[in-house]
Structures are given as C-alpha cells and as structure tokens.
Amino acid sequence: MEKGEPIVVVKEVGKNYGTVEALKEVSFVVERGEIFGLIGPDGAGKSSLFRILTTLLLADKGTAMVAGLDMVTDYKQIRTKVGYMPGRFSLYQDLSVEENLEFFATVFHTTVQENYDLIKDIYQQIEPFRKRRAGALSGGMKQKLALSCALIHKPDILFLDEPTTGVDPVSRKEFWQMLRNLREQGITIVVSTPIMDEARQCDRIAFINHGQIHGIDTPERILHQFASILCPPSLEREEVKHEVAPVIEVEQLTKCFGDFTAVDHISFQVNRGEIFGFLGANGAGKTTAMRMLCGLSKPTSGIGKVAGYDIYREAEQVKKHIGYMSQKFSLYEDLKVWENIRLFAGIYGMKEQDIERKTEELLDRLELTAERDTLVKSLPVGWKQKLAFSVSIFHEPRIVFLDEPTGGVDPATRRQFWELIYQAADQGITVFVTTHYMDEAEYCNRISIMVDGQIKALDTPARLKQQFGAETMDDVFQKLARGAVRKAD
C-alpha cells in the first residue's frame, strides 16, 4: 500500500449489547500514514469499535477491512499487522519490564532483537528499569512499555484507546512526539483521547456520539462544530467565603522507602472550603503524600494534622472525618447504584433514616433515579465518577481527597464533575485534589506543584503564572516538571 491509500475501511458497522445499540451503521476510512482520531463522550462506542477493528469482537452487521484484509475471514492475518493498546494498561503487572517485552515478542513469533530499532527511542527511556516489575512503574513509564509491547512485531497500524489516561502533561507531550516519529516511519495510527489538545495533533478526527459518526474533518473544524460537547466553556464561580481555619496542617512531612525518599520534608496548610490542587508529574510523590494525609500510610518523620487529628497517632479518627476517592475506581461494580450508596453510608456510621432520605436526594440530584437498580459496572465512566464523588461526601466530611478523579473522562463530563466540587466547597467541605488536566488546575483556589518529592511552588493559579512568566498553568507545570531528576519511581 502507498501512503494516502485506504488502510482501514469501515462500512455500516453495527453492534448491540442486548437492548443497547452501541454502534449504529458506522462508516469511515483511514488513510495509510495518517494519525486518525476518534473523539467522543464516555459511552459513545469508541472502545467497541477498537475491539471490532482489532478482531477481539464481532460486529453484528456491516463490514470492515484492515490492511486489505476482512475482519471476519482474515482475522488471524489482521492480528499480525496491528498493534493494540486498550484503554486499561495491557501489561502483566507481576512481570518485569523486559519479561513483558519478551512475552509480547514471543506471542508474535519474533524477538526483541529483530525489531529493536523500531522501539529503540521509546524503550531506551525505560531500559534502565528493565528488571523492575511493570506494576511498580509510574504511569508514564507503563505507557511507554505498553507502546513498546504493541510495536515489537512491527505492525502496519496502531490502535490506541485513550493511551495517555492517568499520565502527566510532560509525559503526554513526549508520547505524542513518539507517535509523530512512528508516523514518519510509515505506521498508521488510530487513537481515541478525551484530551482536546491531543485531538488537535491528529491529521483528521471523527466525532462519535451515541454510537454514530456525526462528522469527519480536520481537528479545527470538528472541535468548532461540536464545541458544546468537546470544548465546553470554562466554569464561572461566585465563591462562598468561609472563615480562614486550617483543616490540614503539614510540617516537614517525610516518607522514605528504604534509601528512597518519596516525600521530602513538605510543609503547607489548607483552609476550610478551599479547593487545593496537589500537582506533580508521575512519580513526584503526590499519591504517597495523600496516603499519609488519609491515615493510610504512616510518615517516616514530620507532623501532619487532618481535621484536627494527628495522622500518625490518630489515623483511625482521620479516616472517620474525611472522604476519599482513589484514581482507581472506588465503587463496587457488581452492586447496584443504591446498594453502593447504602454500603458506604453504613461504613461511615450514618443513621438508617438519614441514609434513606439522602439516597433519594442524591439520586435525584445526579439524575440517576431511573438507574437506582442498575449495576454500577453498566454505567458510563463519567456517571461512575460523579457517583463515586457523591458517595465520598455522602456523610458530609470536613475534607475530601480526590486522587485524579477525572482521568479518562470527556470534557463535558469533567465540567459537570467540577460543578459538584464547587458545590461541595461552597458547603464548607475542603477539597484536596490531584489532577493531570491543567485546565482543572485553573479551577483551584491554590496549587502546589511537587517535583522529586518536594513542593517547588505553592500559590494561586494567577500568581504562579505571573511568577513563572507563563500564560497557562500547563506552561508553569512544564517549566517545573521538566527539571525533575527521577523519572520512574
């Protein structure tokens, strides 16, 4: 095939899951040598389409050709010509870096040495950690290893389903530079992303919603045409003023793992009703610090008080007075919506009559009343995230800790999520949040940025941009994070 010729041809593909029509007569063409983006809200059908095109799922109707091969009759040949990174990391967490790479090479009847030149620029960045288990790598390093594994058999086309979810802005930029380099080597790339800055780096994008393609064009035209969904306006907020009263107090807080200092003598305060952004690149120490503040990990040294309780001596009291939402989805997928709410309310010791009344209020507010008996695993990602947050503050804690709560969520849903955060802060709940989306950093009252276990900057977004001579928080973050020494802790 020559560059510019069709390499993926999809004609009227449909897919149903029971009564749910996930894909409705989807048709499009991807040209050889381009970066083609699939953009759309949560539950739009992107992942189903990826699984069909990589022969992991059969379409109910329609046809698709990949590299000139039919997805039904030639599925074994197609699998030798495509590389696939699914939405959730495809690595074996208990295998080392080099064991993962060797395993994927063996599956495709090749060797790491045979195609090393193809992955050299990517793999060399993680090769110093080749003996480390994949599960112990930072998000950025996992993503580079997963890409290396998808490339090791020298595919003609790469399918990447939201490959940078949970990855910091610096690593995302590096990843997209890798994709451009791969395109120059003749590899076609089909990618989905909830991040519009990444969508702009595609040659063309298709907007998919409710299982249908609504438009295919240049990123600029599609983002303009569907701006209400893909590029919603920034949130405006009339802030409710609360008395200045510290609810988190940290002084010289430190956490070591053997000879490695993950959190290095950090000090700060957070006030009642404040939205405090806790930023840093993958491996900077954010999650370790948050675990200490939540009473889940004891500090090596230093002082920390949360809601008036000492995090070292009174960890159980800390847990009772906070809400927590982890970056890995924190609800029980096999329980119904109302069962999850009831379970967590019971864990927090709420009274029976309060649980019943507040459950109905919550379902109504989230517009989930019709889904009260739905299993949580059946909900779109955005709905799950909003439910998880609402459950985390159901018992009206003084503080809620949110660890990358909107990872992988589309722009419109992220905006709705932040409306919930604003409502919580207006009620006097302190919100302590980590995020890799720099537009979300602009919504915080104050921001700290960690680099190599230390806080290198702490102030309001406006003052930080002024201090670093930057137009956006992304510019501030890039300037600080690029000075990091450690890359893969």
C-alpha positions in Angstrom: 0.0 0.0 0.0 1.1 3.5 -0.8 0.9 6.4 1.6 -2.6 8.0 1.3 -4.3 4.8 0.2 -7.1 3.4 2.5 -5.8 1.1 5.2 -8.9 0.9 7.3 -12.3 0.8 5.6 -15.4 0.6 7.8 -18.9 0.3 6.2 -22.1 0.4 8.2 -20.8 -1.4 11.2 -23.3 -2.1 14.0 -23.0 -3.6 17.4 -25.7 -4.4 20.1 -25.3 -5.4 23.7 -28.7 -6.8 24.5 -31.1 -3.8 24.0 -28.2 -1.3 24.0 -27.2 -0.2 20.5 -23.5 0.6 20.9 -22.7 1.2 17.3 -25.2 2.3 14.6 -24.1 2.0 10.9 -20.6 3.4 11.5 -18.7 4.2 8.3 -15.3 5.8 7.8 -11.9 5.4 6.0 -8.4 5.8 7.4 -5.6 6.6 5.0 -2.2 4.9 5.3 0.3 7.0 7.1 -2.1 9.3 9.0 -2.9 9.9 12.7 -6.7 9.4 12.8 -8.5 10.4 16.0 -11.8 9.0 17.3 -13.3 11.6 19.7 -16.5 11.4 21.7 -18.1 11.4 25.1 -18.0 8.4 27.5 -20.1 5.6 26.3 -20.1 6.8 22.7 -18.9 3.5 21.3 -15.2 4.1 20.8 -13.9 1.1 22.7 -16.4 -1.3 21.0 -15.1 0.0 17.6 -11.5 -0.6 18.6 -12.2 -4.1 19.7 -14.0 -4.9 16.4 -11.1 -3.5 14.3 -8.6 -5.5 16.3 -10.7 -8.7 15.8 -11.4 -9.1 19.5 -15.2 -8.5 19.0 -17.5 -9.5 16.2 -19.8 -6.8 14.7 -23.5 -7.7 14.4 -23.6 -6.1 10.9 -21.5 -4.2 8.4 -18.0 -4.9 7.1 -14.5 -3.7 7.9 -11.2 -4.1 6.1 -7.9 -3.6 7.8 -4.7 -3.6 5.7 -6.7 -5.0 2.8 -8.0 -7.9 5.0 -11.5 -8.8 6.0 -12.0 -8.6 9.8 -14.1 -11.8 9.9 -12.4 -14.2 7.4 -8.9 -12.9 7.7 -8.7 -12.2 11.5 -5.6 -14.2 12.1 -3.6 -12.3 9.5 -5.0 -9.0 10.7 -3.6 -9.7 14.2 -0.1 -9.9 12.8 -0.5 -6.5 11.2 -2.0 -4.4 14.1 -0.7 -3.3 17.4 -3.3 -2.5 20.1 -3.1 -0.6 23.4 -6.5 -0.9 25.2 -8.0 1.7 27.5 -6.6 -0.1 30.6 -3.0 -1.0 30.6 -2.4 -4.3 28.8 0.8 -5.2 30.7 1.4 -8.1 33.1 1.9 -6.3 36.3 3.9 -9.1 38.0 6.3 -9.5 35.1 9.4 -7.2 34.8 9.8 -4.7 32.0 12.0 -6.9 29.9 9.8 -10.0 30.6 6.7 -8.2 29.3 8.5 -7.2 26.1 9.9 -10.6 25.5 6.5 -12.2 26.1 4.8 -10.0 23.5 7.6 -10.7 21.0 7.1 -14.4 21.6 3.4 -14.2 21.0 4.0 -12.8 17.6 6.8 -15.2 16.8 9.5 -12.6 16.7 12.3 -11.4 19.0 13.1 -8.2 20.8 16.5 -8.1 18.9 14.8 -8.4 15.5 12.7 -5.3 15.8 14.7 -3.4 18.4 15.4 -0.4 16.1 11.6 0.3 15.9 11.2 0.7 19.6 14.7 1.9 20.5 13.9 5.6 21.0 10.9 4.6 23.3 12.4 1.6 25.1 15.8 3.3 25.9 13.9 5.6 28.3 12.8 2.7 30.4 15.6 0.2 29.8 17.5 1.2 33.0 14.5 -0.2 34.9 14.2 -3.4 32.8 14.3 -5.6 36.0 11.5 -3.7 37.7 8.0 -5.2 37.8 5.6 -3.4 35.5 3.2 -2.8 38.4 5.8 -0.8 40.2 6.4 1.7 37.3 4.9 5.2 37.2 2.1 5.9 34.7 4.3 7.4 32.1 6.7 4.5 32.2 3.9 1.9 32.0 2.6 3.8 28.9 6.0 3.7 27.2 6.4 0.0 27.9 2.8 -0.8 26.7 3.6 1.1 23.4 6.9 -0.9 23.0 5.0 -4.1 23.5 2.4 -3.1 20.9 5.2 -2.3 18.4 7.5 -5.2 18.9 6.1 -7.2 16.0 6.4 -4.2 13.6 2.7 -3.6 12.9 1.4 -1.7 9.9 -1.2 0.1 12.1 -1.5 1.0 15.8 -4.9 1.2 17.6 -4.5 3.3 20.8 -7.6 3.6 23.1 -7.1 6.6 25.3 -3.4 5.8 25.8 -2.5 8.8 28.0 -5.2 8.5 30.7 -3.5 9.0 34.1 -0.3 10.4 32.6 1.1 13.7 33.5 1.4 16.6 30.9 5.1 16.3 30.3 4.9 12.5 29.6 1.9 13.1 27.4 3.9 15.5 25.2 6.7 13.0 25.0 4.2 10.3 24.0 2.7 12.3 21.2 6.2 13.1 19.9 6.8 9.4 19.7 3.6 9.0 17.7 4.7 11.6 15.2 8.0 9.8 14.9 6.2 6.5 14.3 4.1 8.1 11.6 7.2 9.2 9.8 8.3 5.6 9.8 5.1 4.7 7.9 3.0 3.4 10.7 -0.7 4.4 10.6 -2.2 5.4 14.0 -5.8 5.3 15.1 -6.2 6.9 18.5 -9.0 7.9 20.9 -8.5 10.6 23.5 -10.6 12.7 25.9 -8.0 15.5 25.8 -8.7 18.1 23.1 -5.1 19.3 22.9 -4.2 15.8 21.8 -7.1 15.7 19.3 -5.6 18.8 17.7 -2.5 16.8 16.9 -4.3 14.3 14.7 -4.4 14.7 10.9 -8.2 14.1 10.9 -10.7 13.3 13.6 -14.1 11.6 13.6 -16.7 12.7 16.2 -18.7 9.8 17.5 -21.6 10.1 19.9 -24.4 7.6 20.8 -22.8 5.0 18.5 -22.9 7.2 15.4 -20.3 9.2 13.5 -21.5 12.8 13.3 -18.6 14.3 11.4 -15.1 13.6 10.0 -12.8 16.5 9.2 -9.7 18.4 10.4 -9.5 18.8 14.2 -10.1 22.6 14.0 -13.4 22.2 12.1 -14.7 19.3 14.2 -13.9 20.9 17.5 -15.6 24.1 16.4 -18.7 22.3 15.0 -19.2 20.2 18.2 -17.8 22.7 20.7 -20.7 22.4 23.2 -19.6 18.8 23.9 -15.9 18.8 23.1 -14.9 22.3 24.2 -17.4 23.5 26.8 -16.9 27.0 28.2 -14.8 27.4 31.4 -16.7 27.3 34.7 -17.6 30.6 36.3 -17.9 30.7 40.1 -19.1 33.1 42.7 -17.1 31.8 45.6 -18.6 31.5 49.0 -16.3 32.9 51.6 -15.5 30.8 54.7 -13.6 31.8 57.8 -9.9 31.1 57.5 -9.4 27.9 59.6 -6.7 25.4 58.7 -8.1 21.8 58.4 -4.9 20.4 57.0 -1.6 21.3 58.6 1.7 19.7 57.4 5.2 20.5 58.6 8.3 18.8 57.3 6.4 15.7 56.4 8.6 12.9 55.0 8.2 9.3 53.8 11.1 7.0 53.0 11.1 3.6 51.5 14.5 2.2 52.4 17.0 4.6 51.0 14.5 6.2 48.7 12.8 9.4 49.9 9.4 9.6 48.2 8.1 12.7 50.1 10.9 15.0 51.2 10.1 17.5 54.1 7.0 19.1 52.7 5.1 21.9 54.6 1.8 23.6 53.8 -1.7 24.4 55.2 -5.2 24.1 53.6 -8.2 26.0 54.8 -11.9 25.2 55.3 -13.8 25.3 52.0 -10.7 25.7 49.9 -10.1 23.8 46.7 -6.4 22.8 46.9 -4.7 21.4 43.8 -1.9 19.0 44.5 0.1 18.7 41.2 3.2 16.9 40.1 4.5 14.6 37.4 4.1 10.8 37.6 6.4 9.6 40.4 6.7 13.1 42.1 5.3 11.8 45.4 1.7 13.1 45.3 -0.1 9.8 45.9 2.3 8.8 48.7 1.7 12.2 50.4 -2.0 11.8 50.0 -2.0 8.3 51.5 -0.3 9.7 54.6 -2.8 12.5 54.9 -5.6 10.0 54.7 -4.2 7.9 57.5 -3.4 5.0 55.1 0.4 5.2 55.4 2.5 6.3 58.4 5.0 9.1 57.9 8.7 8.5 58.5 9.1 11.9 60.1 7.4 15.3 60.4 4.0 16.5 61.5 0.6 16.2 59.9 -2.8 17.1 61.2 -6.1 16.5 59.3 -9.4 17.7 60.7 -7.6 18.3 63.9 -6.3 14.7 64.2 -2.6 13.6 64.2 -2.1 11.4 61.1 0.5 9.3 62.9 -1.2 8.7 66.3 -4.9 9.2 65.3 -5.1 7.6 61.9 -8.5 6.0 62.6 -10.1 9.3 63.6 -8.7 10.9 60.4 -10.4 8.2 58.3 -13.8 8.9 60.0 -13.7 12.6 59.2 -12.6 12.6 55.6 -14.0 11.4 52.2 -11.7 9.7 49.7 -11.9 8.9 46.0 -9.0 7.0 44.5 -7.7 7.2 41.0 -8.7 3.6 40.5 -12.5 3.4 40.5 -13.6 3.0 44.2 -17.2 1.7 44.0 -18.3 -1.9 43.9 -19.0 -2.7 40.2 -21.2 -5.8 41.0 -23.5 -3.8 43.3 -26.4 -1.7 42.2 -26.3 2.1 42.4 -28.4 2.3 45.5 -26.6 -0.6 47.1 -23.2 1.2 46.8 -24.7 4.3 48.4 -26.2 2.3 51.3 -23.0 0.3 51.8 -20.7 3.3 52.1 -23.2 5.3 54.3 -23.3 2.3 56.6 -19.5 2.2 56.8 -19.4 5.8 57.7 -21.9 5.1 60.6 -24.9 7.1 59.3 -28.4 6.6 60.7 -30.9 4.5 58.8 -33.5 7.2 58.3 -30.8 9.7 57.1 -29.5 7.1 54.6 -32.9 6.6 53.0 -33.7 10.3 52.8 -30.3 11.4 51.5 -30.2 8.5 49.0 -33.3 9.7 47.2 -32.0 13.3 47.3 -28.7 12.2 45.8 -30.2 10.1 43.0 -32.5 13.0 42.1 -29.6 15.5 42.1 -27.4 13.2 39.9 -30.4 12.4 37.6 -29.8 8.7 38.4 -33.2 7.9 39.8 -34.0 5.7 36.8 -30.7 3.9 37.3 -31.1 3.1 41.0 -31.2 -0.6 40.3 -28.5 -0.6 37.6 -25.3 -2.4 38.3 -22.5 0.1 38.6 -20.4 -1.7 36.0 -23.0 -0.9 33.4 -22.8 2.9 33.9 -20.7 5.1 31.6 -17.3 6.2 33.1 -18.5 9.7 33.7 -21.6 8.6 35.6 -19.5 6.3 37.7 -17.1 9.1 38.6 -19.8 11.5 39.6 -21.5 8.8 41.7 -18.1 7.9 43.4 -17.5 11.5 44.3 -21.0 12.0 45.7 -20.7 8.8 47.8 -17.3 10.0 49.1 -19.0 13.2 50.6 -22.4 11.5 51.4 -21.5 11.6 55.2 -20.6 15.3 54.9 -16.9 15.0 55.9 -14.8 18.1 56.6 -12.4 17.2 53.9 -12.5 15.1 50.7 -9.4 13.8 49.0 -9.7 13.2 45.2 -6.8 11.3 43.5 -7.0 12.1 39.8 -10.8 11.8 39.8 -11.5 12.7 36.2 -8.9 10.5 34.4 -10.2 9.4 31.1 -13.4 11.4 31.3 -14.6 13.6 28.4 -14.5 17.4 28.7 -18.3 18.0 29.2 -18.5 15.4 31.9 -15.3 16.8 33.6 -17.0 20.2 33.7 -20.1 18.6 35.4 -17.8 16.9 37.9 -16.2 20.2 38.8 -19.6 21.8 39.3 -20.1 19.1 42.0 -16.7 20.0 43.5 -17.7 23.7 43.6 -21.0 22.8 45.4 -19.1 20.8 48.0 -16.6 23.7 48.6 -19.5 26.2 48.9 -20.9 23.9 51.7 -17.6 24.3 53.6 -16.1 20.9 52.5 -12.3 21.3 51.8 -11.4 19.6 48.5 -7.8 18.3 48.2 -7.4 17.2 44.6 -4.7 15.8 42.3 -5.1 16.1 38.5 -3.1 15.9 35.3 -5.5 18.2 33.5 -4.1 21.7 33.7 -7.4 23.4 32.8 -8.7 21.9 36.0 -5.7 23.4 37.9 -7.1 26.8 36.9 -10.3 26.0 38.9 -8.4 25.6 42.2 -8.1 28.3 44.8 -4.4 27.4 45.4 -2.0 25.0 43.8 1.2 23.2 45.0 3.5 21.6 42.4 5.7 18.7 43.6 9.0 17.8 41.9 11.1 14.9 43.1 9.2 14.6 46.4 9.5 18.3 47.3 7.0 21.2 46.9 8.6 23.6 44.4 5.8 26.1 44.0 2.6 27.0 46.0 0.2 29.8 45.3 -2.9 30.8 43.4 -3.0 30.0 39.7 -2.8 33.7 38.8 0.2 34.4 41.0 2.0 31.2 39.8 1.5 32.2 36.1 2.9 35.7 37.0 5.8 34.3 38.9 6.9 32.0 36.1 6.1 34.4 33.3 3.6 31.9 31.8 0.2 32.2 30.1 -1.3 29.0 31.3 -0.9 26.5 34.2 0.4 24.0 31.7 3.3 26.3 30.9 4.0 26.6 34.6 3.9 22.8 35.1 6.1 22.1 32.1 8.8 24.6 33.4 8.9 22.9 36.8 8.4 19.3 35.9 11.0 19.2 33.2 13.6 19.8 35.9 12.7 16.5 37.6 15.6 14.2 38.2 13.8 11.0 39.0 11.7 9.6 36.1 10.3 6.2 37.1 9.8 5.7 40.8 
